[in-house]
Amino acid sequence: MKAQAQGFVWQQQGAVTIDQFAAFIRTLIGSEIKFKGFKRLIYLKERDKYYVGLLLTIRDHKKYCELVDKGEGFEVVVNESEENARPMDFNFFVVNKATWRGLYLWYRGSCSLRQFGNFCKVQYNGCLTNQRDIELAELAELNDAKHHRKDERRIRRTYKSGQFSVDPLMMRGTIIQQLRRLREIKSVTWTYAVPKVNEGVFTSVKDRVVLERRHLTFNTQRSHVRQLRDLIASFFESGEASTGLVHGKDSQGHGDTVPLNPKPEIFGMWDYDTITNNEALDVTRVEDSPVLDLLLDTAADNNRIFEG
């Protein structure tokens, strides 16, 4: 089994900055967080220009199976974890502090980059609520009735909504290569996520996301196809679209459609057994993990992308 270093970028829009979000995540270290049916643990530290972290997903089963080769056939053996042990999956990640671009270590069965993004979004909303409550508490201590109600409304309005996403890092060359099979581009259809925010003043920040679809038709000459490729590649590279379809004609003049499903660029790949190496990891010193060394070395090899 292979473990991949997938590229991503943190993006934020709201009253809470990414540095404040990172500080909030540190307050969660050691706490089990229920998310999507599993308990999660998150650790976040710093190494030079990068935030470095680890997401643990705790499985709720105690027994696991192994296939044993008995020579003349196979046998399924059921084992059970020790009393104080629980099966888990791990995902290491690194994020550059200046560009917010990073690498996420994923292997089959572990938490996907998309789910990691959803997890971070929930924590960002929690950070908004936490910062709102801190400022409301500070306001209450002032005991200034004249300005209290106006300032309270301002604080609630400021922290009512915010957006945070973990978008796959896509390379322009990859998208353009997909589009090169089209000699003529007629239209593009794409879907994108739109947050629908709860407008209640006295409720916690809580939003849901729906997908909307847009369609754009071009009336252009074949000689303009290169410019259209660049524009479409820039749009999908930005992470604004969830999925897309580009309609046109191939070199034979036949109608053709190129599906664009943004997936993270893979910057490195290692054997799972090699990176685990049967070594215990002290999660209180997660920044010393040799797996993070691999990710940081990979980022350094691609410093133009990750450091800007």
N, C-alpha and C positions, 0 to 999 in steps of 0.2 A: 504494500500500500504506500502511496506517495502522499507527502505533505507539500502543499503549495504556498508560496508567498504571494498573496493577491494584493494588488495595489488599490488604494482607496483614498478618499479625501473627506475630511470633516468639514461640514458647512453649517453655518449658524446665522440666524437673523432674529434678533430680539435683545432685550435689555441685559441679559446675562451673556458675558463674553465666554469664549472657549476656555480661557485661563481660569475664569471663575468656575466654569463647569468642571474643569480638571480638579480644582481644589475641593469641589463638592464630592466628586467621585472618591477622593481620598478619605472622606468622612464615612464612606460606605465599606471601607476595607474591613474584612472579617465578618461582615453581616451577610447572612443568607437572604437572597432576594428571590421571591417567587416570580417567575416569568415564563409564560407559554408552557405551563404544566411541569416545569422543573425548577429546582432551587439553583441559584447561580451565586458565585462569589467572584468579585472583581478586585484586582490589585493594580495600582497605578503608582509608578515611581518616575524618576528622572535620570537621564544619562546624557550629559552635555546638551546637545541641540534637540534632544528628543524626549518626549514622554514615552515610557516603556510600560507595558502592562500585560496582564494575564486574565483571561476570563475562564472560569471553571464552571462546567455544567454537571451537576450531581444527578446521577441516575437513581431511580427509586427501587431497583431490583437488587437483591442480594445474591442471586444465583446466576451463573454464566456457564456456557457450554464450550467444550473443546472437542475437536475431531482428532482422535488418536489413531495412528496407523499401526495396526497389529500384525502387519506382515501379510497375512492372508485376507485381510479386509480392514474396514474402518469401524471404529467404535466411538459413539458419542458419550462423552463423560461430562457429568454435571458437577460443577464445583460451587462452593459457597464462599462468599467473602467473609473475612473475620468479623467478629462482633462489632468492633469499633471502626470498621472500614466500609466505604461505599464506593461503588464504581463511578467513574467520572470521565469526562472529556475535557480537553484543554485547548485553548486558542491564545497564543501569544500575539502581541501587536506592538508596533512602534509608530509614533506620530511625530513628524517634525514640528517644532514649536513656531516656526516662522511661516511655513506654507500650509500646514495642517494636512499635508500628504503623508501617507504611511503605508505600512505593509501589515497584512493580517495572515497568520498561519492557519490554514484550513486543511483538514483531511476528511475523507468520507465518514459520515456519521457524526461529525462534530458540528458545533453551531456555525451556520452559514454566515457569510458576510452580511447578507440582507437581514438576518435575524439579529446579528450583532448591532446593526444600525437601528433596528426597532427597539432593542434593549437600551441603547444609548439615548434614543429619543424619549423614552419613558423617563429615564433618569434626568434628562435635561428639563422636562416638564416638572419633575420633582424639585429640581434646583430653582426653577422660577418660583414655585410655591414657597420654598424655603426662604428665598431672598425677600419675597413679598412679606412673609410673616415676620422676618427680622425687622424690616423697616416699619411695619405697623406697630410692633412692640416698642420700637424706639420712639415712634410718634406718640404712643399712649403715655410714655414716661414724661413727655414735655408738658402735658396737662394744659394745653393751650386751646381752649374751647373755640375761640374765634376762628382759628385756621384749621382746626382738627378735621372737620368733615370734608373741606375742600382738599386738604392734603391726603386724606384717606382715599378719596376717589381717584386722585392722581396716581397714588401708589398702586391701587388695584388695577387701574387702566394700564399702567406701565408693565406690570407683570402678568397681565391677563393672557397674553398669547406670545408665542415665540416658535421659531422653526429650527429644527436641528436634523441633520441627515448625515448618513455615512454613504457616500456615493462611490460606485466602482470607478476606478481610475482607468480610463480608456485612452489608448494611444491613437492619435489622428491617423497614423499610417495604417493601422489595422482597419479602420472604418473605410478609408479611401480605397484600400485594396479590395474590400468587399464591393464597393460601388463601381469599380473599374469595369466590371462586366457589362455595365450599362453604357451604351453609346449615346443614348438620349434619355433625359429625365423628364417625366411628365408631371408627377405629383409626389407628395410625401404625406403619409398619415402617421400620427404619433399619439401616444397616450402619456399622461403625466399625472402625478399625484397632487391633489389639492386638499389642504387641511381644512376641516370644518370645525370651527372653534365654538365651544360652549360659551354663550354670551352672559350667563348668569354671573352677577357681580359677587355673590357670596358663596360661590362654589370654587373648588380647587381647579387649577388649570388642567383641563382634560380635553383632548381633541381626538378626532377621528379623521381618517384619510380616505378619500374616494378618488377613483381614477376617472379622468375626463379624456375625451378624444378630440383631436383636431385634424383637419385635412386642408392641404394647401396645393393648389394646381398652378403649374407654370406654363406660360405661353412664351417660349423662348426658342432661339436658334440652337442647332446642334453644337455650334462653336462655343456656346456658353456653358457646356456641360461641366467643364473643369471648375469654373467658378461655383457652380451649384454643388459640386462634390465637396469643395472646401467649406462652403457655408453649412451644408448638412453635417459634415464631419465635425465642425466646430460646435454645432448645436448639440449633437449626441455626446460629444466628448465632455461637454459641460455638466452632464448628468441631469439635465432638465427633463429629459424624456425617459419614461420607463421602458417602452418598446416602440418600434416603428416599422413602417413598410415604405420602401421607395419604389415607385412604379415608373417603368420606362420601356425602352426597347434595347435588345442586344445588338451585337455587331451584324447579325443577319436580318435585322429589322423586325424580329419577332417580339411580341410583348413579353416582358419579364418583370419579376418583382424580387427585390432584395430585402429580406427581413433583417432588421437591426434590433437585436436583443442585447442591450448593454451588459456585458460581463466584465469582471475585473481582469485587467492585464496580469499575467503570471510572470513574476520576476525571478523566481527561483523554485526549485523542486528537489526534495530530498526523500530518502527512504524513511518511513515512519520509525522503523526499528532502529535506525541510525541516530535519529534526533532524540529518541527517548533514552536509549543507551543504558537502560536498567538503573539509572541513577535517581536517587531521591532528591526532591527539590524542596528547599525551605522557602515557603511562600512569603515569609517575612523578609526574605532577601531575594525577591523575584528578579530584581535588577541585575543579579549576578548570574542568571541563567545562561548557559552556553547557547541555548536556542535563540535568545535575544542577540547574542553576538553574531549569529548567522544572519538574522534579519537586519541588524545595523550594518554589517559588512555589505549586504546586498544593496541597501539604501545608499551606502557610500559609493558603490560601483555605478550607481545611477544617480549621482548627486545633482546632475542637471535637472532631473525630474523632481526629486524629493526636496532639494534645498533651494531650487530656483536660481 
